[in-house]
Amino acid sequence: MDKKVAEHVAEVLKAVAHPVRLQIIELLETKEMCVGDIVTALGGKQAITSQQLNMMKDKGVLNCRRDGAKVYYRIEDRSVIRLLHCIHDHYKSKKS
């Protein structure tokens, strides 16, 4: 892996390496959701959730679309889901 690729991979990993961001990705794994529904599902504050969503969007993990006053987010890079499943499986195997 050359330096440029390693830097990009590190940025993507940093973009998802937070408990709230991991929960957001899990919510969005099967469907897109508007910010308000994500906030309700996580029980957090809208400003913090929006900040987390925008950070992942900036790194290419998520994408969004506007429908009237609502903004809907979805997974842009499905390979992130596969990566997180691998890490989750690793955790489960070590826990047993």
Buried (B, 14 or more C-beta within 10 A) or exposed (E): EEEEEEEEEEEBEEBBEEEBBBBBBEBBBEEBBBBEBBBEBBEBEEEEBBEBBBBBBEBBBBBBEEEEEEBBBEBBBEEBBEBBEEEEEEEEEEEE
